[in-house]
Amino acid sequence: MRPDPQNPLRKGWTTGACATAAATAAYGALMGGGFPDPVTIHLPRGLTPCFPLHRTHLDRFSARASVIKDAGDDPDVTHGAEIVAHVAKSDQSGITFRAGEGVGTITRPGLRLAVGEPAINPAPRRMIGDNIARLAAEWRMEPAVTITLSIPGGADLATRTLNGRLGIVGGLSILGTTGVVVPYSADSWIHSLHRGVDVALACGHDRLIAATGRASEAAARVRLNLPDEAVLDMGGFAGALFKYLRHRPVPFLCIAGGFAKMVKLAQGNLNLHSSASRVDMAALAALAGDSRLADANTAAEILDRKGPALADQIARQALCVARAHLKPETRVEILIVDREGTGVGHAA
């Protein structure tokens, strides 16, 4: 599915916004105000969306409410998931957050939360705290509650995310800086890519792999024998990685990818996705020394005709582009693989 300017894609709500709605509704009920349905919350950029409640429960010391996440037209793995907030009275002032079923726990350093903390990111914590503070002010009191967030089935959904590689175990993360999901936005992928760098550095790794896909990742792993936390799923976001590594340089970076994506990088493109850049076939044919190849259907077809020598040329050019965007102290290696995942080009 591609964005259509004539029919704009529908935006959705992050897990953080849904958790805020559920927690706000549960807190209001616990304080004696009943469950507002729908519940209105305040988001950081001034939006005040309303969320219908899915399930509610109230007893003397706690309240529970849930919201079904609507990610709009984004292919979000958590679209349709139930986000549950259990709010219990506490003897301790303020808000204490806990991870319930399907919400992960931080097990590696380098993230914005301490090891052992529930994977509820700082921005959603602030959103929840701000909205509950609004309600508490109406009763002229200070919040004193423990909030446990759950996502039934979240542990299974998390296997389809990068959480395991980041050291977030047991479930999903509660995410979202603004509360809004923009369809097909690269923000979440780039966020995970940056956090992957943070985790790798915090774990003491001075050699990283950045791969564009599974085949290239597997080949680079065989070559360098690095653990999970030192391997980044870069996808097509080479530029986003390079920019981040200029601020957090590493001694060694192996960039591994398929031939076509590495041709794009060699030709100066920093977003390697098919929707953002294309191979200049005429330039590739000229590099191969045969202008007739400009009519080839794919870059792989030219590689098949010219073989590893062309892949090595592309690797050398990609190396130059990468080094131009990284700090001089970062040593770079380029590994190019074919469609079967076999290494066909290399430069270092």
Secondary structure, 3 states (H helix, E strand, C coil): CCCECCECCCCEECHHHHHHHHHHHHHHHHCCCCCCCCEECCCCCCCCCEECCCEEEECCCEEEEEEECCCCCCCCCCCCCEEEEEEEECCCCEEEEEECCCECEECCCCCCCCCCCECECHHHHHHHHHHHHHHHHHCCCCCEEEEEEECCCHHHHHCCCCHHHHCEECCECECCCCCEECCCCCHHHHHHHHHHHHHHHHCCCCEEEEECCHHHHHHHHHHHCCCHHHEEECCCEHHHHHHHHHHCCCCEEEEEEEHHHHHHHHCCCCECCCCCCCCCHHHHHHHHCCHHHHHCCCHHHHHHHHCHHHHHHHHHHHHHHHHHHCCCCCEEEEEEECCCCCEEEEEC
